[in-house]
């Protein structure tokens, strides 16, 4: 059994809530992408993007992935949604552990992120999520060892399903 679970998916898919539940269930450490990004840059994602641009944010997200891949396990890590856009980061994900795609419908994602301070949403969360999600489904599928649909299930049940699949792998 691997000692590293990497959770990928769009913002609002539940990487943090499922990740914390899974880490608790396994008795492992949880690394949150937002926390790693803040530790590396001293700022949150919105500030990095607004101050330094999208390319700088993508580099910071890649650096947070490096932390998740190099921190001694066992651990569960939430990975930035956009990391899959970089071919090198997709290769690192595939080689770095047991990758779980937390898949959700666009309407679920839009409802979950509405009213949050995410740097990509603007005034139209549903439209923003739809645009960001376009083309990413195949990228997430290409790195995933397991796909879990998250639209209707609570985080604890999703974590239990992932833990069972992890033990069976």
N, C-alpha and C positions, 0 to 999 in steps of 0.2 A: 504494500500500500504506500502511495506517495505521502510525503510529509508537507505538501504545499498545494493548497486549493486556491485557484485564481478565479475570481468572479468577474465576469464581463457582462456588459449590457448597457442599454441606454440610461441616461439620467432618469430617475424615477422607477427603475426596474427593481430596486430593493437591495442593491449591493451592500449597503451599510446594515440595514436591518437583518437581512438574511445572513450576512457575513458574521455579525455579532452572535446571532442565534447558533449558527453552525460552529463557530469557534467555541462557544460555551458547551454545546453538545459533545464536541470532540475533546474538550479540555485543552484546546490549542490557543495560541495568541492570535489576535485579529489586528491587521494593519489596514487602516482606511486611507484610500488615495488622497482625500482632501487633507487629512492630517499630515501625510508625508509631503505633499506639495507645499503646505504651509511651513513645515519644518525646513524644507530645502530653500524656499524663496523668502520666507518671512511674511508672505501675503497669501490671500485666498485667490482662487482661480479668476474671479472677476477682476480683481486689482491687477493681477499679472497681465491678463489680456488687455485691459484698458490702458495700463501704463506702458507695457512693453510689446504688445501685439500678439496675434494668434500664434505665430511661429514660436515665440518665447514660451507661451503657455504649453504648446505641444512638447517643447523640449523639457519643460518642467514635469509634465505628465510622464514622459519617457524616463526621466530621472527617478520619479516616484516608483515606476515599474521596476527599475533597477534595484531599488531598495527592497521591494517585495520579492525579487528574485534572488537576492544575495543575503538577506537576513536569514540566519539559521532557523530552520523549522523545528518542530512542525508549526505551521501557521496557515491562516486563511487571510487572503488579501482581496480587497475591493480594488478594481483597476479602472482608471479613467475611461469613460465611454469612447473617446476619440483615439485611444491608443491603437485600435485596430486599423486606423487609416494608414499607418506606417508599416510597410512590408517587413522591415527589420524587427519592429516590435511584435508583429504577428508571429514571426519565426521564434522570437524569444519567448513569447507566451506558450506556443506549442511545445517548446522544449523545457519550459520552466516548471511544469506541474500539471495537476489535474484541473483543466479549464472548464468552468461551468458558465454557460450562457443563460442568464436570467432573461428570458424572452417575454415580452409583453406587447399587447396591441397598442397602437398609437393612441387611441382614445384613453386607455388606462394610463399611459405615460403622461399624456397631457393633463389629465385630471390630477395626477399625483404631483406634478411640478408647478401647476398653476399657483400663483401667489408666493413662490419661492424666489430667491435672489440668485438665479442661475444666469451666468453671463451670456448665454445664447438665446434666451427666450424672447426678449423684447416685449412688445405689446400683444403678441399673438402666440401664446404658448403652443396651441395645437398646430398651427402652421409651422412654427419653428421646429417642433418635434418631428413633424412629417418630413420637413426638408432635411433635417439632420439624419433621420433614420433611413432616408433613401440611399440605397447602395450599401448600407452597413450590414443588413441581414446576412448577406452572403459572406461578409468578412467575419462576423461573429460565428456563423456556422462553420467556417473554415478553420477556426482555432479551437472549437469546443469539443471536449470529450463527452460532455453531457449537456443536453438542452432541457431546461425546466421552464414550463409556462407558469407565470407568476400572477396572472390577472386576478384570480379569485381565491387563492390560497393564502393563509396567514404565514408569516415568516417562520414560525416554529415548525410548521408542517413541511414547508419547503426545505428547511435545514435538515429535517429528519430524512426526507427523500434523498437529498444530496449525500448525507452521511451513509445511508444504506448503499447507494450506488458506489460511493468511494470504497467501502468495505468489500464490495463485490468486484471491484476492478483489479 
